[in-house]
Amino acid sequence: MSPLIRQNLNLHDPGVIDGLAESVSKITPLWDFNSPPLVADEQKYWLDISHFDGTTGTMMINRMFGGNNPSAFADFGRMRGAATR
């Protein structure tokens, strides 16, 4: 799940986005980049209120595929769920 800027996270009651990620993860594994919301409050990672920038995208790819991120972003995003059948 793509990260959300704080303005968009605040449009939802606490726990709603986390609950959606949890529900989807019961169907398929997914990376949740709102957990923890490390870029939500940092305007420098956003082009506007809906689109993250290239730096954020690169950090997401690095996290998913084992690349290097700044140490402050070592926990950016987390894998949720596991497909079991």
N, C-alpha and C positions, 0 to 999 in steps of 0.2 A: 504494500500500500504506500503510495506516494506521501511524502511529508506534507503537512498543511502549515501555513503561516498562522500565527496566533489569532489574527482577526477571524479566520475561518474556523479554527478550533473553537473559539468562543461563541460561535453561532449554535453550538450544540451543548446540551447538558453534559456535565462531567460524566465520563465513562461511556458515552454513546459511541464514539469513534473506536475506543478500545473494545467495546462489545461487538461492534461490527467486524473488526479484525478477528476477534476470537471466533465468531460465527463462521466466517469464511474459512478460517484455518481448520475447521472441522471437516471441510470438504476437500481442501487442497492446501498443501504447505504454502506459506507466503512469507515474504520479508515485509515487516511492518516498520516503516521509517517514521512513524509518529511515536514510537516507543523505544527509547525515550525521545521526547520532542526537542532535540538539541538545536535544530535550526529554526524553530517556530518563532523565536523572539529576536532573531538576528536579521535585520533588513538586508544586510549585505549578501545574503544567500538567495535573494528573491528578485525577480525581474518586475513582478507586480504581485497582487494579492492571490493570484492563482498559479503562477509559474515560478518554479525554482530555477536557479541559474546553473551554468555549466559546472561550477565548482561543486555544488550540491549533487548533481548528477554523477560526477566523477567519484565523489565520496561514496555514493550508493553502490556504484559498480565495484569499487574497491572493496567495500564491505562484503558484497555478495560473492566475489571471486577471489578473495584473499589478498588484495592489493594493500598498499600502505596508505593510511590516513593519518592526519595529525593526531597526536596522542589524546587530545581533548575529545576526539571523535571515534575513539576505539570502540565505544559501545553504541555507535549510531546505528539504529535499526536492530531488529532482532528477528530471527526465524521463528515462525509460529506454526504449530501443527505438524502433523506427519500423516501422510496418506496411508491408511491401513485397510486392506481388503482381503 
